[in-house]
Amino acid sequence: MQSTATLSDDAPIDDGYKWVALSNTTLAVLLATIDASIVLIAMPDIFRGIGLDPLKPGNSFYLLWMILGFLVVTSVLVVSLGRLGDLFGRVRMYNIGFVVYTVASLFLTIDWMHGAAGADWLIGFRIVQGIGAAFLIGNSAAILTDAFPAHQRGLALGINNVVGISGQFLGLVLGGILAPIEWRLIFLVSVPFGLLGTVWSYRRLREVGVRTRQPIDWIGNLTFASGLVLVMIGITYGIRPYQGHTMSWTSPFVITVLSLGVSLLVTFVVVEQHVEYPMFRLPLFRIRAFTFGVLSSFLSAVARGGLMFMLIIWLQGIWLPEHGYSFTSTPLWAGIHMLPLTAGILLAGPASGFLSDRFGSRPFATGGMLGSALGFVLLLMLPIDFAYPAFAAILFLLGLSMGAFASPNRAGVMNSLPPGDRGAGAGMNQTFQNSAQVLSIGIFFTLMIVGLSGTLPHSLTTGLEAHGVPHATAASVGQLPPVSVLFSAFLGYNPAQELIGPHVLHTLPQATVATISGRSFFPKLIAEPFQSGLHEAFAFAIIACLIAAAASWSRGGRYVNTDALPDATPALDD
């Protein structure tokens, strides 16, 4: 006889269905998060495949938007699509997402063009792929919350969330393996899994949650999407050089775009307070557990989002070449060397989710953020040329801490939501989290560039001159924007060869060329400036984690919301 479980809103559902919902939505979230990071490692092979040099100043647009376009569009749309799930059915919106995602993955695979046209094609369909991912991410948590009873949601949401976070790091390894074989494989690999998920979800998932019938808030959607897109554009362009400056934060374009974006977001908040059926359920912030859960999730993502980039640059640009790895192989090995972080997340996530179902989310989420702060402190104390066992142990600690935070925090957020607002609330939480990742990239790169700009020009100029490079060339390289050096290291290029150029290298003695083009010359040259920038970035991450821990503790005790949206919701003590 088949057993049944009763949901918080008294909707009975068989035990078998909830595991179908968990497995299908976990596959969807895994695919979406893998695709968010898989292009990071594959970028050199993609640009070689379409015949475009990513290090040329004019091509930095393609580089940034191929990486960030996916994140930007998911950040913009996830609230609206979660709200559409509340209105028209979460499973229906989720199924549409699988179709859009799979079709976009197929079209990314068949890019036949070269140069700028090929890059435009990829950026365009990366955005379409992000739209599909937003459908999936915006409704998966609500589907799980509908399917699982309150006493099992921590485990279910924990598994789903931890697999999603792990996907960001697994994408690095997968991209490093597939891209050298054929760059199109990084997109093609998603197609069969997308087809499987699509057929599976259409056949097995069904609507079991509370659905509301309300008109769409078009003005709110428009002001929110426009404002967030403009802010994201401002952040991505802010780290580019501008008229002799290392960054563009003072450029009229960036100032104008950011100002317009913030103004539209302020307008959005005003609009949402006056429309009858808003897309962004501002009254949800009267729920203490929801407010502080979202805040801690945002700060955690701010600390975590830029970490991946910093670790990749550290490994690819300095540590791996100094330990005998060729520059072309460093993207793959960077992903492999970061696997302890993924292992920690996978281990701690489900366990903390299960325990939070019994003891509440506050102690685990707060402890996870304190552990993350400790991990960043230990990373800050490491020498640039570290011993790998120590580095791996710190990454494992960070993974355990992030996993211990993510699962209970997400369960606490979802449990605090009224049944009819789970899609909108999950979308709001995910929007803050995705936006924080883009913001984090801008902050980390800005702090890194600030740290580099003080000493990098002198180090490059004197180091190159000491090895016979003409003064004019050495000074020209020394005056290059630090972001060019970071991108070169990030993409797995030999920075000396790319930045000096073959026409100058051909004029130097072979022994000098061998030294400059060797694996250890450039890493040693930039190690000290890089460490200065790294300290700035990690110090910021420590502060973000500590504030997130305080916010997480402030959520109050365990609380499960089974009612309509109240005027105020008290927090219960554990």
ChimeraX attribute file (.defattr): number of C-alpha atoms within 10 A of each C-alpha:
attribute: neighborCount
match mode: 1-to-1
recipient: residues
	/A:1	3
	/A:2	6
	/A:3	8
	/A:4	12
	/A:5	17
	/A:6	16
	/A:7	20
	/A:8	21
	/A:9	17
	/A:10	10
	/A:11	14
	/A:12	15
	/A:13	18
	/A:14	14
	/A:15	16
	/A:16	12
	/A:17	16
	/A:18	21
	/A:19	15
	/A:20	17
	/A:21	24
	/A:22	22
	/A:23	16
	/A:24	21
	/A:25	24
	/A:26	25
	/A:27	18
	/A:28	26
	/A:29	25
	/A:30	24
	/A:31	25
	/A:32	27
	/A:33	22
	/A:34	25
	/A:35	29
	/A:36	26
	/A:37	24
	/A:38	25
	/A:39	23
	/A:40	23
	/A:41	28
	/A:42	28
	/A:43	23
	/A:44	24
	/A:45	22
	/A:46	22
	/A:47	19
	/A:48	14
	/A:49	18
	/A:50	18
	/A:51	15
	/A:52	19
	/A:53	16
	/A:54	21
	/A:55	17
	/A:56	9
	/A:57	11
	/A:58	10
	/A:59	14
	/A:60	17
	/A:61	14
	/A:62	20
	/A:63	20
	/A:64	15
	/A:65	21
	/A:66	23
	/A:67	19
	/A:68	23
	/A:69	26
	/A:70	25
	/A:71	27
	/A:72	24
	/A:73	25
	/A:74	30
	/A:75	29
	/A:76	25
	/A:77	26
	/A:78	31
	/A:79	32
	/A:80	27
	/A:81	27
	/A:82	33
	/A:83	32
	/A:84	26
	/A:85	29
	/A:86	27
	/A:87	21
	/A:88	15
	/A:89	23
	/A:90	32
	/A:91	25
	/A:92	18
	/A:93	24
	/A:94	29
	/A:95	22
	/A:96	15
	/A:97	27
	/A:98	28
	/A:99	19
	/A:100	20
	/A:101	31
	/A:102	26
	/A:103	19
	/A:104	24
	/A:105	26
	/A:106	20
	/A:107	18
	/A:108	23
	/A:109	19
	/A:110	13
	/A:111	17
	/A:112	11
	/A:113	15
	/A:114	16
	/A:115	14
	/A:116	14
	/A:117	14
	/A:118	19
	/A:119	23
	/A:120	17
	/A:121	18
	/A:122	23
	/A:123	22
	/A:124	18
	/A:125	23
	/A:126	28
	/A:127	23
	/A:128	24
	/A:129	30
	/A:130	28
	/A:131	26
	/A:132	30
	/A:133	30
	/A:134	34
	/A:135	32
	/A:136	31
	/A:137	31
	/A:138	37
	/A:139	33
	/A:140	30
	/A:141	31
	/A:142	28
	/A:143	26
	/A:144	24
	/A:145	30
	/A:146	26
	/A:147	32
	/A:148	27
	/A:149	23
	/A:150	22
	/A:151	16
	/A:152	19
	/A:153	27
	/A:154	33
	/A:155	23
	/A:156	28
	/A:157	31
	/A:158	30
	/A:159	25
	/A:160	27
	/A:161	28
	/A:162	27
	/A:163	25
	/A:164	23
	/A:165	23
	/A:166	23
	/A:167	24
	/A:168	22
	/A:169	23
	/A:170	24
	/A:171	26
	/A:172	29
	/A:173	25
	/A:174	24
	/A:175	27
	/A:176	28
	/A:177	20
	/A:178	20
	/A:179	23
	/A:180	18
	/A:181	11
	/A:182	13
	/A:183	24
	/A:184	21
	/A:185	18
	/A:186	27
	/A:187	23
	/A:188	18
	/A:189	16
	/A:190	22
	/A:191	21
	/A:192	13
	/A:193	15
	/A:194	24
	/A:195	16
	/A:196	15
	/A:197	22
	/A:198	22
	/A:199	13
	/A:200	14
	/A:201	21
	/A:202	15
	/A:203	9
	/A:204	11
	/A:205	21
	/A:206	16
	/A:207	14
	/A:208	16
	/A:209	24
	/A:210	18
	/A:211	19
	/A:212	15
	/A:213	10
	/A:214	13
	/A:215	12
	/A:216	15
	/A:217	18
	/A:218	12
	/A:219	16
	/A:220	24
	/A:221	20
	/A:222	12
	/A:223	20
	/A:224	27
	/A:225	21
	/A:226	18
	/A:227	25
	/A:228	24
	/A:229	20
	/A:230	21
	/A:231	27
	/A:232	25
	/A:233	20
	/A:234	23
	/A:235	23
	/A:236	22
	/A:237	22
	/A:238	24
	/A:239	23
	/A:240	22
	/A:241	19
	/A:242	15
	/A:243	8
	/A:244	10
	/A:245	12
	/A:246	22
	/A:247	21
	/A:248	21
	/A:249	20
	/A:250	12
	/A:251	15
	/A:252	10
	/A:253	14
	/A:254	21
	/A:255	16
	/A:256	15
	/A:257	20
	/A:258	23
	/A:259	16
	/A:260	18
	/A:261	24
	/A:262	18
	/A:263	14
	/A:264	22
	/A:265	21
	/A:266	14
	/A:267	16
	/A:268	22
	/A:269	16
	/A:270	12
	/A:271	18
	/A:272	21
	/A:273	14
	/A:274	9
	/A:275	12
	/A:276	11
	/A:277	14
	/A:278	22
	/A:279	24
	/A:280	23
	/A:281	17
	/A:282	13
	/A:283	13
	/A:284	23
	/A:285	15
	/A:286	15
	/A:287	23
	/A:288	21
	/A:289	32
	/A:290	25
	/A:291	20
	/A:292	23
	/A:293	30
	/A:294	29
	/A:295	19
	/A:296	31
	/A:297	27
	/A:298	23
	/A:299	26
	/A:300	28
	/A:301	27
	/A:302	29
	/A:303	31
	/A:304	22
	/A:305	25
	/A:306	23
	/A:307	20
	/A:308	19
	/A:309	17
	/A:310	21
	/A:311	17
	/A:312	26
	/A:313	24
	/A:314	23
	/A:315	25
	/A:316	31
	/A:317	34
	/A:318	26
	/A:319	25
	/A:320	23
	/A:321	24
	/A:322	19
	/A:323	11
	/A:324	12
	/A:325	15
	/A:326	17
	/A:327	20
	/A:328	17
	/A:329	16
	/A:330	28
	/A:331	31
	/A:332	22
	/A:333	20
	/A:334	24
	/A:335	24
	/A:336	16
	/A:337	18
	/A:338	22
	/A:339	20
	/A:340	20
	/A:341	23
	/A:342	24
	/A:343	18
	/A:344	22
	/A:345	29
	/A:346	24
	/A:347	16
	/A:348	23
	/A:349	31
	/A:350	26
	/A:351	18
	/A:352	30
	/A:353	34
	/A:354	23
	/A:355	18
	/A:356	28
	/A:357	20
	/A:358	13
	/A:359	14
	/A:360	24
	/A:361	34
	/A:362	26
	/A:363	20
	/A:364	25
	/A:365	33
	/A:366	27
	/A:367	18
	/A:368	31
	/A:369	33
	/A:370	21
	/A:371	23
	/A:372	32
	/A:373	26
	/A:374	19
	/A:375	23
	/A:376	26
	/A:377	17
	/A:378	18
	/A:379	20
	/A:380	18
	/A:381	11
	/A:382	15
	/A:383	12
	/A:384	19
	/A:385	16
	/A:386	12
	/A:387	11
	/A:388	11
	/A:389	9
	/A:390	13
	/A:391	18
	/A:392	16
	/A:393	16
	/A:394	22
	/A:395	26
	/A:396	22
	/A:397	24
	/A:398	28
	/A:399	29
	/A:400	26
	/A:401	28
	/A:402	30
	/A:403	37
	/A:404	35
	/A:405	35
	/A:406	32
	/A:407	33
	/A:408	35
	/A:409	36
	/A:410	28
	/A:411	28
	/A:412	32
	/A:413	26
	/A:414	30
	/A:415	25
	/A:416	26
	/A:417	27
	/A:418	22
	/A:419	25
	/A:420	21
	/A:421	24
	/A:422	30
	/A:423	36
	/A:424	28
	/A:425	31
	/A:426	26
	/A:427	32
	/A:428	26
	/A:429	24
	/A:430	26
	/A:431	27
	/A:432	21
	/A:433	23
	/A:434	23
	/A:435	23
	/A:436	24
	/A:437	26
	/A:438	24
	/A:439	20
	/A:440	24
	/A:441	24
	/A:442	22
	/A:443	23
	/A:444	26
	/A:445	25
	/A:446	23
	/A:447	22
	/A:448	25
	/A:449	27
	/A:450	18
	/A:451	21
	/A:452	27
	/A:453	21
	/A:454	13
	/A:455	17
	/A:456	24
	/A:457	22
	/A:458	16
	/A:459	17
	/A:460	23
	/A:461	22
	/A:462	16
	/A:463	20
	/A:464	24
	/A:465	15
	/A:466	12
	/A:467	15
	/A:468	15
	/A:469	22
	/A:470	16
	/A:471	14
	/A:472	11
	/A:473	17
	/A:474	23
	/A:475	18
	/A:476	15
	/A:477	19
	/A:478	22
	/A:479	17
	/A:480	18
	/A:481	21
	/A:482	25
	/A:483	21
	/A:484	20
	/A:485	24
	/A:486	21
	/A:487	18
	/A:488	22
	/A:489	24
	/A:490	26
	/A:491	25
	/A:492	26
	/A:493	23
	/A:494	22
	/A:495	24
	/A:496	23
	/A:497	16
	/A:498	13
	/A:499	19
	/A:500	17
	/A:501	12
	/A:502	12
	/A:503	8
	/A:504	13
	/A:505	18
	/A:506	10
	/A:507	12
	/A:508	15
	/A:509	10
	/A:510	11
	/A:511	10
	/A:512	14
	/A:513	20
	/A:514	13
	/A:515	13
	/A:516	23
	/A:517	17
	/A:518	19
	/A:519	23
	/A:520	19
	/A:521	19
	/A:522	24
	/A:523	25
	/A:524	20
	/A:525	18
	/A:526	20
	/A:527	20
	/A:528	17
	/A:529	22
	/A:530	26
	/A:531	19
	/A:532	20
	/A:533	23
	/A:534	25
	/A:535	19
	/A:536	19
	/A:537	27
	/A:538	25
	/A:539	16
	/A:540	17
	/A:541	28
	/A:542	21
	/A:543	15
	/A:544	22
	/A:545	27
	/A:546	21
	/A:547	19
	/A:548	30
	/A:549	27
	/A:550	15
	/A:551	24
	/A:552	30
	/A:553	21
	/A:554	18
	/A:555	28
	/A:556	20
	/A:557	19
	/A:558	20
	/A:559	24
	/A:560	19
	/A:561	18
	/A:562	17
	/A:563	13
	/A:564	11
	/A:565	18
	/A:566	12
	/A:567	9
	/A:568	12
	/A:569	17
	/A:570	12
	/A:571	17
	/A:572	12
	/A:573	10
	/A:574	12
